[in-house]
């Protein structure tokens, strides 16, 4: 009787997850390769079109501001090589009334505007951005975020009940015993071999979404996005960045968030070469500049609290951003296992219902 109840819980959990886990598994697997896939929709700079001399960030900022004089200049991705364009994120009334970000790409040598596209709402030109938003909220705002937290809990329950049901066969599957490796056991085989990975994905996914179960999540937000044109840079950014690198030689910047007033701080996100392998190479560390270009404070990974550091590591583990091609391939192979579990579990449920009849 006890086993029957556990099987019932496992079945209900699987049926509740169903299509959602299938969609999350496929979208999550594709997002592992987001930079490579997104490159198909962003301009590439061929070797024959480069001069070897990269424009300054100050020059690029001025070019974009001249093109969009009424825009909020939000951020800039620093290209890592001469064959990558500068990418600015701005808010301009010419696109979605300024409610959504517009991404502008510049040639790193000529400063020519190569392309502009929308953000997560622009599925035609920014499919990976759209997919990322789908994976994090189903494009359903707070409702979608809450569903993700709920499904993460159900997913973990499904895995735990699966362990209990198939516990006697786990060793046989891992040791490739012939009796366990049958076509009818496909759901069990996938579940066992991908068990640790899926537990990690489920638990880390819940941890990332745990905020939806706090009362602050349900409080109304009265914030209204207003378009106020950004001022010119208050100082020579490239000179300030060169001084920064002399003081922090191990630091490499990746993205700049520009201050919108002299009271604000310009934030440069990046990573120190001495950081542990598990930490993000793009957003682990932050250096803040004041209105004169001087360093006002730092927020390095080793300076933050243990809880904040754990959140960063948890996010890295869930998204597989801490490794190279090998890690991405492993995540891709195991990532699709959740979709296969959803499909084979449903087939198993249908087969049992037919046998019951």
C-alpha positions in Angstrom: 0.0 0.0 0.0 2.8 2.4 0.9 4.6 1.7 -2.4 1.3 2.3 -4.3 1.0 5.7 -2.7 4.5 6.6 -3.6 3.9 5.5 -7.2 0.7 7.7 -7.2 2.6 10.7 -6.0 5.4 10.1 -8.6 2.8 9.8 -11.3 0.8 12.9 -10.3 4.1 14.9 -10.0 5.1 13.8 -13.5 1.7 14.6 -15.0 1.7 18.0 -13.3 5.2 18.7 -14.8 4.5 17.3 -18.2 4.7 19.8 -20.9 6.4 22.4 -18.7 9.5 20.2 -18.0 9.6 19.3 -21.6 9.7 23.0 -22.6 12.2 24.0 -19.8 14.5 21.1 -20.7 14.7 22.0 -24.4 15.0 25.7 -23.8 17.6 25.2 -21.0 19.7 22.9 -23.2 19.7 25.5 -26.0 20.6 28.3 -23.6 23.7 26.4 -22.6 24.9 27.3 -26.1 23.5 30.8 -26.1 26.7 32.7 -27.2 27.2 30.4 -30.1 23.6 30.4 -31.2 23.1 34.1 -30.7 26.1 34.8 -32.9 23.9 33.6 -35.8 21.7 36.7 -35.3 24.4 39.2 -34.5 26.8 40.9 -36.9 30.3 39.3 -37.3 33.4 41.3 -38.3 35.4 39.4 -40.9 39.2 39.6 -40.9 39.2 41.5 -44.2 37.1 44.3 -42.6 39.3 45.1 -39.7 42.2 47.5 -39.4 43.6 46.3 -36.1 42.8 49.6 -34.3 39.8 49.4 -32.0 37.7 52.5 -31.3 37.5 53.8 -27.7 34.4 53.3 -25.7 34.2 57.1 -25.4 34.0 57.4 -29.2 31.4 54.6 -29.4 29.3 56.2 -26.7 29.3 59.5 -28.6 28.3 57.8 -31.9 25.3 56.0 -30.3 24.3 59.1 -28.5 24.4 61.2 -31.7 22.2 58.6 -33.4 19.8 58.4 -30.5 20.0 61.8 -28.8 17.0 61.2 -26.6 17.9 57.8 -25.4 18.9 56.4 -22.0 22.4 54.9 -22.5 22.1 51.9 -20.2 25.1 49.6 -20.8 27.9 48.5 -23.2 29.4 45.1 -23.7 33.2 45.3 -24.2 34.3 43.2 -27.2 36.9 40.7 -26.3 38.5 40.7 -29.8 38.7 42.8 -32.9 36.2 40.6 -34.7 33.4 41.3 -32.2 31.2 44.4 -32.4 30.5 46.8 -29.6 27.0 46.2 -28.2 25.1 49.0 -26.5 21.8 48.6 -24.6 19.7 51.8 -24.7 16.1 52.9 -24.0 14.7 55.1 -26.7 11.2 56.4 -27.4 11.6 55.2 -31.0 11.4 51.6 -29.9 8.4 50.3 -27.8 8.0 53.9 -26.4 11.2 53.4 -24.4 9.6 50.6 -22.3 11.9 47.9 -23.8 15.7 47.9 -24.4 17.1 48.3 -27.9 20.5 46.7 -28.6 22.8 48.6 -31.0 25.9 47.0 -32.6 28.8 49.1 -33.7 31.8 48.1 -35.9 34.8 48.1 -33.6 37.1 50.0 -36.1 34.8 52.2 -38.1 32.1 53.0 -35.6 29.4 52.2 -38.2 26.1 51.0 -36.7 25.8 47.5 -38.1 22.4 46.4 -36.6 19.8 47.2 -34.0 17.4 44.8 -32.4 14.9 44.5 -29.5 15.3 42.4 -26.4 13.4 39.4 -25.1 10.2 40.5 -26.9 11.9 40.5 -30.4 11.7 36.8 -31.2 12.5 37.4 -34.9 15.8 39.1 -34.4 16.7 38.0 -30.9 15.5 34.5 -30.5 17.9 33.6 -27.7 16.8 36.6 -25.7 13.2 35.6 -26.2 14.1 32.0 -25.2 15.9 33.2 -22.0 12.9 35.2 -20.9 10.6 32.2 -21.7 12.9 29.9 -19.6 12.8 32.3 -16.6 9.1 33.3 -16.6 7.2 31.8 -19.6 6.7 35.4 -20.7 4.0 35.6 -18.0 5.6 38.0 -15.5 5.2 37.2 -11.8 2.8 34.4 -12.6 5.4 32.7 -14.7 8.1 33.2 -12.0 5.9 31.6 -9.4 5.2 28.7 -11.6 8.9 28.1 -12.1 9.4 27.9 -8.3 6.4 25.6 -7.9 7.5 23.3 -10.7 11.0 23.1 -9.3 9.6 21.7 -6.0 7.4 19.2 -7.9 10.4 18.2 -10.0 12.4 17.4 -6.9 9.5 15.5 -5.4 9.2 13.5 -8.7 12.9 12.6 -8.6 12.9 11.6 -4.9 9.8 9.4 -5.3 11.5 7.9 -8.4 14.5 7.0 -6.3 12.3 5.2 -3.8 10.4 3.3 -6.4 13.4 2.2 -8.4 16.0 2.0 -5.6 16.5 -1.8 -5.9 17.4 -1.4 -9.6 19.8 1.5 -9.4 22.9 -0.6 -8.9 21.8 -3.0 -11.7 21.5 0.0 -14.1 24.8 1.5 -13.2 26.6 -1.8 -13.6 25.0 -2.4 -17.0 23.3 -5.7 -15.9 21.4 -7.1 -18.8 18.2 -7.7 -16.8 17.8 -4.0 -16.2 18.7 -2.8 -19.7 15.4 -3.5 -21.5 13.4 -1.2 -23.8 10.5 -1.2 -21.4 12.8 0.2 -18.7 13.8 3.3 -20.7 12.2 5.7 -18.2 14.1 4.0 -15.4 17.4 4.0 -17.3 17.3 7.6 -18.2 16.2 8.6 -14.6 19.1 6.7 -13.0 21.9 7.9 -15.2 20.7 11.5 -15.1 19.6 11.4 -11.5 22.4 13.5 -9.9 22.3 16.1 -12.7 18.6 16.5 -12.5 18.6 16.7 -8.7 21.2 19.5 -9.1 19.1 21.3 -11.7 15.9 20.9 -9.6 17.4 22.0 -6.3 19.4 24.9 -7.8 16.4 26.0 -9.8 14.3 26.1 -6.7 17.0 28.1 -4.8 17.0 30.7 -7.6 13.2 31.0 -7.5 12.8 30.8 -3.7 12.0 34.5 -3.6 8.6 33.9 -5.1 7.5 32.3 -1.8 8.3 35.4 0.2 5.7 38.1 0.9 7.9 40.8 -0.7 7.2 39.1 -4.0 3.5 39.9 -3.9 3.9 43.6 -3.0 2.9 46.0 -5.8 5.6 47.8 -7.7 4.8 51.5 -8.5 8.0 52.0 -10.5 7.4 53.7 -13.9 10.0 53.8 -16.6 10.7 57.3 -17.7 12.9 58.3 -20.6 15.3 61.0 -19.6 18.2 61.4 -22.1 21.6 60.4 -20.7 24.2 63.1 -20.3 27.6 62.9 -22.0 30.2 61.0 -20.2 31.6 63.0 -17.2 35.2 61.9 -17.9 37.3 60.0 -20.4 36.2 56.5 -19.7 39.1 54.8 -21.5 41.7 56.7 -19.5 39.8 55.8 -16.3 39.7 52.2 -17.3 43.4 52.1 -18.1 44.1 53.5 -14.6 41.8 50.9 -13.1 43.7 48.1 -14.8 47.0 49.4 -13.4 45.6 49.2 -9.9 43.8 45.9 -10.5 45.9 44.1 -13.1 44.0 40.8 -12.8 40.6 42.4 -13.6 39.0 42.2 -17.0 35.8 44.1 -17.6 33.0 42.7 -19.6 30.0 45.0 -19.4 29.7 48.7 -18.3 26.5 50.1 -16.8 26.7 53.9 -17.2 25.8 56.4 -14.4 22.9 58.6 -15.3 24.0 61.5 -13.1 27.0 62.8 -11.3 25.6 61.3 -8.1 25.4 57.9 -9.6 28.1 55.3 -10.1 29.3 53.7 -13.3 29.6 49.9 -12.7 32.1 47.7 -14.5 31.3 44.0 -14.3 34.0 41.5 -15.0 36.2 39.0 -13.3 39.6 38.7 -11.8 42.0 36.1 -13.2 42.6 34.7 -9.7 39.0 33.8 -9.2 38.0 30.1 -8.7 36.9 28.2 -11.7 33.3 27.9 -10.6 32.8 31.7 -10.6 31.5 33.6 -13.5 34.1 35.1 -15.8 31.9 38.0 -16.7 29.8 39.0 -13.7 31.7 37.8 -10.6 33.3 41.1 -9.7 32.3 44.8 -9.9 34.3 48.0 -9.8 32.4 51.3 -9.3 33.6 54.6 -10.7 32.5 58.0 -9.4 31.8 61.1 -11.5 35.5 61.8 -11.9 36.4 58.3 -13.1 38.1 57.4 -9.8 37.4 54.0 -8.1 34.8 54.6 -5.5 34.4 51.0 -4.3 34.8 47.4 -5.4 32.6 44.3 -4.9 34.9 41.4 -5.6 33.6 37.8 -5.2 36.0 37.2 -2.3 34.7 40.3 -0.5 31.0 39.5 -0.4 29.1 37.4 2.2 29.0 33.6 2.0 25.3 33.7 1.2 25.8 35.9 -1.8 28.7 33.9 -3.0 26.7 30.7 -2.7 23.9 32.3 -4.8 26.4 33.1 -7.5 27.8 29.5 -7.5 24.3 28.1 -7.4 23.4 30.1 -10.5 26.6 29.0 -12.3 25.9 25.4 -11.6 22.4 25.7 -12.8 23.3 27.4 -16.1 26.6 25.6 -16.8 28.4 28.9 -17.4 31.6 28.0 -15.4 33.3 25.8 -18.0 34.3 25.5 -21.6 33.1 23.4 -24.5 33.3 20.1 -22.5 31.1 21.3 -19.7 28.6 22.7 -22.2 28.4 19.4 -24.1 27.9 17.4 -20.8 25.1 19.9 -19.8 23.6 19.6 -23.2 23.5 15.8 -23.2 22.2 15.5 -19.6 19.9 18.6 -20.0 17.8 16.9 -22.6 17.2 13.9 -20.2 14.5 15.9 -18.4 12.6 16.1 -21.7 13.0 12.4 -22.3 11.9 11.6 -18.7 8.7 13.6 -19.4 8.0 11.8 -22.6 8.9 8.3 -21.4 7.0 8.9 -18.1 3.9 9.8 -20.0 4.2 6.8 -22.3 4.6 4.6 -19.2 1.5 6.1 -17.6 -0.5 5.5 -20.7 0.7 1.9 -20.9 -0.3 1.2 -17.3 -3.7 2.7 -17.8 -4.3 0.5 -20.8 -3.1 -2.6 -18.8 -5.4 -1.6 -15.9 -8.4 -1.5 -18.3 
